[in-house]
């Protein structure tokens, strides 16, 4: 038998999807059974495994949704463990290849053993590594089959009109009907959901106003225009059920991180629900027509989501910061942020988009205030420009007079040829420089400070208005702002310390 290295060994317990299916069919409690089997194995093999084991109680899909596994990976990456004891290799992953790649390389680089009842794997050994990869691959294909069966079951439930989503929409409770079918029953908030539809159907009421009213009435939920739109788009309110409208996709980036993004599912299902409608078809359609009208306007101009696109740049290297969205399944909520483009030479911590938009609009507000103060104190950039132009013109006239005197001196024999040529060349160069500056000044059209202040305030107001599409905000900003330099000295705990420098167009 393999001589196991000394060090810490921990046991990690997690159910597989197949275990969960078996448990639903009335079989034993899986984790307890695995713990007993693995403890017996450790005693047999004299593995000094630590107790209690890390028990995963939730059945999260991603690493972030499995807190015990995160603890385990932290210990592995900190090189604290000699080995991890698991029931089967596939317990370390949850069925996606990108995740397996990341997990295996962590075990490989730290030489952490994987101890299973069948075999002890050393990921630093090429043959063991290949076996681990194969094991994980087959677990993955098995996983795909289980997922497909579950999805088919769900599809059928939706076609039957059952409501199977995790959370009931506002105004409904999840219930089971007399036949045991999953459905919805209206509750005390149904009237407010209906009001949200009536307000949305009226184009005179802004989406921010609607979210403000819902908030003021104490309607449960974090109301903002985006969430009101999600409510209005939900076909459950007209008595329908939907499924597969959005699916999660896994995207690989630089081989080590896993990014999930939402994409349209291939076959969305929309069926008559078993539950009663809160609004009729006409009202639902009217409210959704209003949302579509707003959207098509935004999409025609540009499908931008980031008002700072192309403007916000890294202060160190000048690369444009990239817009990104957090995965709501990992972070629990969906928030937008900006990050440095992937680059070896330069990097900079990310920051929430809302924080940056807030900083920019605050800076524009104080710049507008400065312009107003300048206007009140009678500062006029047009006048300043005129003064400079007059100054340059008179300097040119004086220099030309000197050239004339120089010519006179030379012609009258008071100066020899080499000296004349040298002094004449210097003076001609100075005059050419001043004429160039005069041409520059002729190009400048300074705006009065009160006009600048007004434009700055327009941009500031647009940035703060949730109903203005990001593409319009971007166009307004670009008209006045050349670029915004971004720097972030985040502290170790990830709190952003953002500094921005706004460079206005001249
Ligand atoms: Zn940079």
Boltz pocket constraint, residues with backbone or C-beta under 6 A from the ligand:
constraints:
  - pocket:
      binder: B
      contacts: [[A, 314], [A, 315], [A, 316], [A, 317], [A, 318], [A, 319], [A, 340], [A, 346], [A, 347], [A, 348]]
      max_distance: 6.0
